[in-house]
């Protein structure tokens, strides 16, 4: 079994490549960026280029490449996430590769106060979610062309955090450490989260799935409330708990609108935006009714937060 990992130089990809290496699974990381961890297993590759090709033969493709920041241009989401999916499917057909594992996102579901599972009707709220949903349909069409031979696995993770990630969870911890953190809302909203090592291990086990279509949300349980996450961070960093001061949600949303306006006028990107305020204050309760195999996450959510905080903010080379 030879694996082509597309986007393996990134946060999740590096964790997955480590698992592949440790289990002696032959792989090559195809990415626009060189791999610092696995330089000998790297080849340049752009999903935007329809002429991109592999130098060797493979049994499976794992596509992790994506544009996913909240403040990217609509056309960039489309070029990488949508056209990239089409190019990968064409490449798989040319190369007679019959297995694709694709990391989508729970952002395809949009906002919902209640629990969401795989049967929930997709209603993405931003261009990123829309582009991922469109990409899913392209992959599904590829699998339908030869359902007897082809295997498609679509994994929809919740927000992924961990060491070396600079996403929303890292920024939250950084704000709390700076002691300039202000809670927007009362913090009782629920957040489903995923730890990078657990997601990578799950993707690795998906390699063994047989022909067919598999779609699954990925989430590490139990869910935490926003105020619980803040309390865990404060305790880990030995920070005195903040007074119970909450900025009303409406004021936070208004501030997000003003920052978005300022961003459009200046062309600068800011750590606060309307979408980020909405994400922070909303419920994201993700469940899964799918069970492909018996999977036990190797790291608990509490331990995952502690590992991330220790690596990023307690070590001698912490990044601030």
RAWOMO-V230692 format. One line per field, one symbol per residue. phi: phi as a letter, one per 20 degrees, with the letter a starting at -180 (. if undefined). psi: psi as a letter, one per 30 degrees, with the letter a starting at -180 (. if undefined). burial: I if it has 16 or more other ideal C-beta (glycine too) atoms within 10 Angstrom, else O. Layout:
# RAWOMO-V230692
phi: ???
psi: ???
burial: ???
This chain:
# RAWOMO-V230692
phi: .dddeeneeeffffffffffffelefbcedbfdfefecfedccfbcffefefbeecebebddddfaecffdefgffgffefeffffffffffffeledccdceeafffemebfefccfefffbfecfffffffffgfffffgfffbffdedcddddffgdcqfmedeffgffffffffmdfcfenemefececcegffffffggffgefefpdccbfdbedefdfgffffffffffeldfffffdcfggffffffffffffffffdmedcfdbfffffffeefcddcbddbfbfddgfcffffffffffffecdffdgdd
psi: jkkjjkhffaeeeeeeeeeeefghjklkjjlfklkfeiffhkkkkkffjfgkllflklflkjjfklkflfglkefeeeeeeeeeeeeeeeeeeeghkgkkkkjblffffakkflkkaffkkkikfleeeeeeeeeeeeeeeeeffifefkkkjjkjlakklakgkhaeeeeeeeeeefggkkkjafgfkkkklkkeeeeeeeeeffefkakakkkkkkkklllklefeeeeeeeeeghkkkllikkkkeeeeeeeeeeeeeeeeefglklfkleeeeeeeflkijklkgkjeljkjkfkleeeeeeeeeeeefflfhkk.
burial: OOIIIIIIIIIIIIIIIOIIOOOOOOIIIIIOOOIOIIOOIIIOIIIOOOOIOIOOOIOIIIIIIIIIOIOIOOOOIIIIIIIIIIIIIOIIOOOOIIIIIIIIIIIIIIOOOOOIOOOIOIOIIIIIIIIIIIIIOIIOOIIOOOOOOIIIIIIIIIIIIIIOIOOIIIOIIIOIIOOOIOIIIOIOIIIIIIIIIIIIIIIIOIIOIOOOOIIIIIIIOOIIOIIIIIIIIIOIOOOOOOOOOIOOIOOIOOIIOOIIOOOOOOOOOOOIIIOIIIIIIIIIIIOOOOOIOOOOIOIOIOOIIIIIIOOIIOOOOOOO
